[in-house]
C-alpha cells in the first residue's frame, strides 16, 4: 500500500528505459519471463502462479497491494540467471488471476495461510528449501509465513517498515482518489504506470501493469488479453493523461519528466482538480479498471504492518531488508541492524517497487546473500555487498 505514497515521493527519480515519447507502451506477455503459469485449488479458492526454473531452492515471491505475480517478471529472469533456483510468483487473494471464495478477506492471517496452502499443494512432503521474498504488503505476508513454513531458510523484505508504513496510512485514501479509476486501453494504463511514477522502468510497466487492471466488459485480467491488443503508434500516447476518465471530482494530469530537485512540496499528495470528460461514443469510453479496489481494503491496512518490525527481528533465519530510502528505517530495525540481526541494503535510485526499477541489482544482492549463506549455488561470479551499503 505504501507504494502509492512513494509514487508521489519518488517523482524526481530518473526512470529506466527510453523516453516516454519513444515508446508505444504495448504490453508484454508473461511467457517472455516465466516458464509456466498454472493454478492450484485449495479449500479457499483457485490460486494462480507463475514459475521459472525447476531446480534448487524455491524463491517464493509475494507482491504488494494492487500488484500481481507479474511484478516479479524481470526479477525472475535475473535471479535464475544469477543462482541455481526456482521462482514462484503467486497472485494473492483478490489479485491477478486468483479466484478465492472471499476476495474481501485480506487479513494478514488469511493471506499468509493461503500462501502456506499453495506451497503444500505444489510440493507436498517434498517441499524444497524456501526463501520468502515480499514487497510492501507482500513483505508483511512473507514475515508472517516465515513463522509458519518449516522449510523456510531465508527471508527478504522489500521496502516496507512498520513505522513508516503506519505513518503513511492516513494519506492513503487521498492518494487513491488521485489515481485514474479507468483507462481507455491497456496501453494507456501502462503509460500511467510509467509516467505517473509507479515504476521507473518502462519494461516493468509493460509486463506488470496488465496484471493490475481488468476489462470492464468481460471481467478478464488485461494480462490475458496481451495477444489480442491492437498495437498503437507512439504518437497516440503522447496525449496527456488528463484525457483519461477518473472518478469525479478528481483527475490526473500527466507528469513531466523531472530531474532531481529540492522541492518544498515533495511528499505532499497532489491537489485534486475537477474535470468533466465526455466521450462522443461508447467506443471512446473507458474499457479497463483496477482488478482490486484498494480503498475498500482500509480495514486491513494497520493489521498488515502492526508489529511487523519485531516479528521480522524474531525470525531465526537469514534475513535481508531492501529499502529505497535509509530514512525509512524505524527505531526497532535500526537497533536490530546495529546488532547484526539482519542485512540492510539501500537502493537510493529506486522508487517503491525496487525489484521492478532495478531487477538486476536486486537479483545480485539477494543471490549474493543466499550464496554467502550457503543456501544457493552461484551461476556467475558475484560481488557480495557489505552490510548497510
C-alpha positions as CSV (number, residue, x, y, z in Angstrom):
1,X,0.0,0.0,0.0
2,X,2.7,2.5,0.8
3,X,3.8,2.3,-2.9
4,X,1.0,4.9,-3.6
5,X,2.7,7.4,-1.3
6,X,6.1,6.6,-2.7
7,X,4.7,7.2,-6.2
8,X,4.4,10.8,-5.2
9,X,7.6,11.0,-3.2
10,X,9.6,9.3,-6.0
11,X,8.7,11.6,-8.9
12,X,12.2,13.0,-9.1
13,X,13.9,9.6,-9.5
14,X,15.3,9.1,-13.0
15,X,13.4,6.4,-14.9
16,X,14.9,3.4,-16.6
17,X,14.5,2.9,-20.4
18,X,13.7,5.1,-23.3
19,X,11.9,8.4,-23.0
20,X,8.1,8.0,-23.0
21,X,7.6,9.6,-26.4
22,X,9.8,6.9,-27.9
23,X,7.7,4.1,-26.5
24,X,4.4,2.6,-27.8
25,X,3.5,1.2,-24.3
26,X,2.5,-2.1,-25.9
27,X,2.0,-4.8,-23.2
28,X,4.5,-7.7,-22.8
29,X,3.3,-11.2,-22.1
30,X,4.2,-13.4,-19.1
31,X,5.8,-16.1,-21.3
32,X,8.7,-13.8,-22.1
33,X,9.8,-14.0,-18.5
34,X,8.3,-17.2,-16.9
35,X,8.4,-20.8,-18.0
36,X,4.8,-21.6,-17.0
37,X,1.7,-20.2,-15.5
38,X,-0.6,-22.5,-13.6
39,X,-3.1,-22.7,-10.7
40,X,-3.7,-24.8,-7.7
41,X,-7.0,-25.4,-5.9
42,X,-7.3,-25.3,-2.2
43,X,-10.3,-25.3,0.2
44,X,-10.3,-21.5,-0.1
45,X,-10.2,-21.0,-3.9
46,X,-8.1,-21.3,-7.0
47,X,-4.7,-19.6,-6.7
48,X,-2.8,-18.6,-9.8
49,X,1.0,-18.5,-10.0
50,X,3.9,-18.0,-12.4
51,X,7.0,-20.2,-12.3
52,X,10.6,-20.1,-13.7
53,X,13.2,-22.8,-13.2
54,X,12.7,-26.2,-11.7
55,X,15.7,-27.0,-9.6
56,X,17.3,-25.6,-6.4
57,X,15.6,-23.7,-3.6
58,X,12.3,-22.1,-4.2
59,X,12.2,-18.3,-4.1
60,X,8.5,-17.6,-3.3
61,X,7.7,-14.0,-4.4
62,X,4.8,-12.2,-2.8
63,X,3.6,-8.9,-4.4
64,X,2.3,-5.7,-2.8
65,X,-1.2,-4.5,-2.6
66,X,-2.8,-3.9,-6.0
67,X,0.1,-5.6,-7.9
68,X,0.2,-9.3,-9.2
69,X,2.7,-12.0,-9.6
70,X,3.8,-10.3,-12.8
71,X,5.5,-7.6,-10.8
72,X,8.3,-10.2,-10.4
73,X,8.8,-10.9,-14.1
74,X,12.1,-9.1,-14.6
75,X,13.5,-10.2,-11.3
76,X,12.6,-13.8,-12.1
77,X,14.8,-13.7,-15.2
78,X,17.7,-12.0,-13.4
79,X,17.7,-14.2,-10.3
80,X,17.5,-17.5,-12.2
81,X,20.5,-16.4,-14.3
82,X,22.4,-15.5,-11.1
83,X,21.9,-18.5,-8.9
84,X,20.5,-22.1,-9.1
85,X,16.9,-21.7,-8.0
86,X,13.3,-21.7,-9.0
87,X,11.0,-18.7,-8.7
88,X,7.3,-19.0,-7.8
89,X,5.3,-15.7,-8.1
90,X,1.8,-16.1,-6.6
91,X,-1.3,-14.0,-7.4
92,X,-2.5,-13.3,-3.9
93,X,-6.2,-13.4,-2.9
94,X,-8.2,-10.6,-4.6
95,X,-5.4,-10.0,-7.1
96,X,-4.4,-11.1,-10.6
97,X,-6.0,-14.3,-11.9
98,X,-6.6,-15.8,-8.5
99,X,-10.2,-16.6,-7.6
100,X,-10.9,-17.1,-3.9
101,X,-14.1,-17.9,-2.1
102,X,-13.9,-14.5,-0.3
103,X,-11.9,-11.8,-2.1
104,X,-12.9,-9.3,0.6
105,X,-11.0,-11.1,3.4
106,X,-7.5,-9.7,3.1
107,X,-6.5,-10.1,6.7
108,X,-2.8,-10.9,7.3
109,X,-3.6,-14.4,8.7
110,X,-5.8,-15.3,5.8
111,X,-3.2,-14.2,3.2
112,X,-0.4,-16.0,4.9
113,X,-2.5,-19.2,5.2
114,X,-3.2,-19.0,1.5
115,X,0.5,-19.0,0.7
116,X,1.1,-22.0,3.0
117,X,-1.7,-24.0,1.4
118,X,-0.5,-23.1,-2.1
119,X,3.0,-24.4,-1.3
120,X,1.7,-27.5,0.3
121,X,-0.3,-28.2,-2.9
122,X,2.7,-27.5,-5.1
123,X,5.3,-29.6,-3.2
124,X,3.5,-31.8,-0.7
125,X,6.0,-33.6,1.5
126,X,8.9,-32.8,-0.8
127,X,9.0,-29.1,-0.3
128,X,12.4,-27.7,-1.2
129,X,14.2,-25.0,0.9
130,X,12.0,-21.9,0.7
131,X,13.2,-18.3,0.5
132,X,10.4,-15.8,1.0
133,X,10.6,-12.5,-0.8
134,X,7.9,-10.0,-0.3
135,X,7.3,-6.4,-1.4
136,X,5.3,-3.9,0.7
137,X,2.1,-5.8,1.8
138,X,3.8,-8.9,0.5
139,X,6.7,-8.2,2.8
140,X,4.4,-8.4,5.8
141,X,2.9,-11.7,4.5
142,X,6.4,-13.1,3.9
143,X,7.3,-12.3,7.5
144,X,4.1,-14.0,8.7
145,X,4.8,-17.0,6.5
146,X,8.3,-17.4,7.8
147,X,6.8,-18.4,11.2
148,X,4.6,-21.0,9.5
149,X,6.7,-22.7,6.9
150,X,9.1,-25.2,8.4
151,X,11.3,-25.3,5.2
152,X,11.8,-21.6,5.2
153,X,15.6,-20.9,5.1
154,X,15.7,-17.2,4.1
155,X,13.6,-14.0,4.1
156,X,13.9,-10.8,2.1
157,X,11.5,-7.9,2.7
158,X,11.4,-5.1,0.1
159,X,10.6,-1.5,1.1
160,X,8.3,-1.9,4.0
161,X,8.9,-0.9,7.5
162,X,6.3,-0.9,10.3
163,X,6.8,2.7,11.5
164,X,6.8,4.5,8.1
165,X,4.0,2.2,6.8
166,X,1.7,3.0,9.6
167,X,2.5,6.7,9.4
168,X,1.6,6.7,5.7
169,X,-1.8,5.1,6.2
170,X,-3.5,8.4,7.0
171,X,-2.8,9.7,3.5
172,X,-3.6,6.6,1.5
173,X,-7.3,7.3,0.7
174,X,-6.3,10.8,-0.6
175,X,-3.7,9.3,-2.8
176,X,-6.0,6.5,-4.0
177,X,-8.5,9.2,-5.1
178,X,-5.8,10.8,-7.1
179,X,-5.4,7.8,-9.4
180,X,-7.4,7.3,-12.6
181,X,-10.3,5.0,-11.9
182,X,-10.5,3.8,-15.5
183,X,-8.3,3.6,-18.6
184,X,-9.3,3.7,-22.3
185,X,-6.8,0.8,-23.2
186,X,-4.1,-1.4,-21.7
187,X,-1.5,0.9,-23.3
188,X,-3.0,3.9,-21.6
189,X,-2.8,2.1,-18.3
190,X,0.9,1.2,-18.9
191,X,1.5,4.9,-19.8
192,X,0.1,6.0,-16.5
193,X,2.1,3.4,-14.6
194,X,5.4,4.6,-16.1
195,X,4.8,8.3,-16.4
196,X,2.9,8.5,-13.2
197,X,5.9,7.1,-11.3
198,X,4.5,3.7,-10.0
199,X,7.5,2.2,-11.7
200,X,10.6,3.9,-13.2
201,X,11.3,1.0,-15.6
202,X,9.2,1.1,-18.7
203,X,9.7,-2.7,-19.4
204,X,8.5,-3.5,-15.9
205,X,5.4,-1.3,-16.5
206,X,4.6,-3.1,-19.8
207,X,4.6,-6.6,-18.2
208,X,3.4,-5.7,-14.7
209,X,0.5,-3.2,-15.3
210,X,-1.6,-5.6,-17.3
211,X,-1.8,-7.8,-14.2
212,X,-3.4,-4.9,-12.2
213,X,-6.4,-4.0,-14.4
214,X,-9.4,-5.8,-15.8
215,X,-11.6,-5.5,-18.9
216,X,-14.8,-3.8,-17.7
217,X,-17.0,-5.7,-20.2
218,X,-15.6,-9.2,-19.8
219,X,-14.0,-9.1,-16.3
220,X,-10.9,-10.6,-17.8
221,X,-7.5,-9.6,-16.5
222,X,-5.7,-7.4,-19.0
223,X,-2.7,-9.7,-18.9
224,X,-4.9,-12.4,-20.5
225,X,-5.5,-10.1,-23.5
226,X,-1.9,-9.3,-24.4
227,X,-2.1,-11.4,-27.6
228,X,-5.1,-9.5,-28.9
229,X,-4.1,-6.0,-28.1
230,X,-4.0,-3.7,-31.2
231,X,-0.6,-2.0,-31.2
232,X,-0.7,1.7,-31.4
233,X,1.8,4.2,-32.5
234,X,3.9,6.1,-30.0
235,X,2.3,9.4,-31.2
236,X,-1.1,8.4,-29.8
237,X,0.4,8.0,-26.4
238,X,1.9,11.5,-26.2
239,X,-1.6,12.7,-25.2
240,X,-1.8,13.9,-21.6
241,X,-3.3,11.6,-19.0
242,X,-6.0,14.1,-18.2
243,X,-8.0,12.7,-21.1
244,X,-8.4,9.5,-19.1
245,X,-11.7,9.3,-17.2
246,X,-11.4,9.4,-13.5
247,X,-13.7,9.2,-10.5
248,X,-15.2,12.7,-10.0
249,X,-14.2,15.1,-8.7
250,X,-10.5,14.0,-9.1
251,X,-8.4,13.9,-12.3
252,X,-4.8,13.1,-13.1
253,X,-2.6,15.4,-15.1
254,X,0.3,13.8,-17.0
255,X,3.6,14.3,-15.1
256,X,6.5,15.9,-16.8
257,X,9.9,14.2,-16.7
258,X,11.8,15.7,-13.9
259,X,15.5,15.9,-12.8
260,X,16.3,15.7,-9.1
261,X,15.4,18.9,-7.4
262,X,15.0,20.3,-4.0
263,X,11.2,20.7,-3.6
264,X,9.4,22.1,-0.6
265,X,6.2,20.3,-1.6
266,X,7.8,16.9,-2.1
267,X,5.9,14.2,-0.3
268,X,2.6,16.0,-0.3
269,X,-0.3,14.3,-2.2
270,X,-1.2,16.2,-5.4
271,X,-4.1,18.6,-5.0
272,X,-7.3,17.2,-6.7
273,X,-8.6,19.1,-9.7
274,X,-12.1,18.9,-11.1
275,X,-12.8,17.9,-14.6
276,X,-15.5,16.6,-16.8
277,X,-14.7,14.3,-19.7
278,X,-17.3,13.5,-22.3
279,X,-16.9,10.7,-24.9
280,X,-18.7,11.0,-28.2
281,X,-19.4,7.3,-28.4
282,X,-19.1,4.1,-26.2
283,X,-16.1,3.1,-28.2
284,X,-14.2,6.2,-26.9
285,X,-15.1,5.5,-23.3
286,X,-13.1,3.7,-20.6
287,X,-12.6,0.0,-21.1
288,X,-10.3,-1.1,-18.1
289,X,-10.4,-0.6,-14.4
290,X,-8.5,-1.8,-11.4
291,X,-8.5,-5.5,-10.5
292,X,-8.9,-4.6,-6.9
293,X,-10.4,-1.6,-5.3
294,X,-7.8,-0.8,-2.7
295,X,-9.9,1.9,-1.0
296,X,-12.2,-0.9,0.2
297,X,-9.4,-2.7,2.0
298,X,-8.7,0.0,4.5
299,X,-9.9,-2.1,7.5
300,X,-6.9,-4.4,6.9
301,X,-4.1,-1.8,6.5
302,X,-3.0,-1.5,10.0
303,X,-3.2,-5.3,10.6
304,X,-0.7,-5.8,7.7
305,X,2.0,-3.7,9.3
306,X,1.4,-3.5,13.1
307,X,4.1,-5.5,15.0
308,X,6.0,-6.1,11.7
309,X,9.4,-5.0,12.9
310,X,9.5,-7.2,16.0
311,X,8.2,-10.2,14.1
312,X,10.9,-9.7,11.5
313,X,13.6,-9.5,14.1
314,X,12.4,-12.6,15.9
315,X,12.7,-14.9,12.9
316,X,15.8,-17.1,13.3
317,X,16.7,-17.4,9.7
318,X,19.0,-15.3,7.5
319,X,17.2,-12.0,6.7
320,X,17.7,-9.2,4.2
321,X,15.9,-5.8,4.1
322,X,16.0,-3.8,0.9
323,X,14.9,-0.1,1.2
324,X,14.7,2.7,-1.3
325,X,15.5,5.3,1.4
326,X,17.6,4.9,4.6
327,X,15.3,7.4,6.3
328,X,12.5,4.8,6.2
329,X,14.2,2.7,8.9
330,X,12.3,2.8,12.2
331,X,13.9,2.6,15.7
332,X,13.4,-1.1,16.3
333,X,15.0,-2.0,13.0
334,X,17.8,0.5,13.4
335,X,18.8,-1.2,16.7
336,X,18.4,-4.7,15.2
337,X,20.6,-3.7,12.2
338,X,23.3,-2.4,14.5
339,X,23.2,-5.7,16.4
340,X,23.7,-7.6,13.2
341,X,20.3,-9.3,13.2
342,X,19.7,-8.8,9.5
343,X,21.5,-7.4,6.5
344,X,20.3,-4.0,5.2
345,X,20.7,-2.7,1.6
346,X,19.6,0.7,0.4
347,X,19.0,1.3,-3.3
348,X,18.6,5.0,-3.3
349,X,17.9,5.4,-7.1
350,X,14.7,3.4,-6.9
351,X,11.1,4.2,-6.3
352,X,9.0,1.9,-4.0
353,X,8.9,-1.0,-6.5
354,X,12.7,-1.6,-6.1
355,X,12.5,-5.1,-7.8
356,X,10.9,-3.5,-10.9
357,X,13.1,-0.5,-11.0
358,X,16.4,-2.3,-10.6
359,X,15.8,-6.0,-11.1
360,X,19.4,-6.8,-11.9
361,X,20.8,-5.1,-8.8
362,X,18.1,-6.7,-6.6
363,X,18.9,-10.2,-8.0
364,X,22.6,-9.7,-7.4
365,X,22.1,-8.6,-3.8
366,X,19.7,-11.4,-3.0
367,X,21.7,-14.0,-5.0
368,X,24.9,-13.0,-3.4
369,X,23.4,-13.1,0.1
370,X,21.9,-16.6,-0.5
371,X,25.3,-17.9,-1.8
372,X,27.1,-16.4,1.1
373,X,24.7,-18.1,3.5
374,X,25.2,-21.4,1.6
375,X,21.5,-21.5,0.7
376,X,22.1,-21.5,-3.1
377,X,24.9,-22.0,-5.6
378,X,26.0,-19.3,-7.9
379,X,25.9,-19.4,-11.7
380,X,28.0,-16.3,-12.1
381,X,30.7,-14.5,-10.2
382,X,29.0,-12.5,-7.5
383,X,30.2,-9.5,-5.5
384,X,29.0,-9.7,-2.0
385,X,27.8,-6.2,-0.8
386,X,29.0,-5.0,2.6
387,X,26.2,-4.8,5.3
388,X,24.5,-1.5,5.3
389,X,25.8,-0.3,1.9
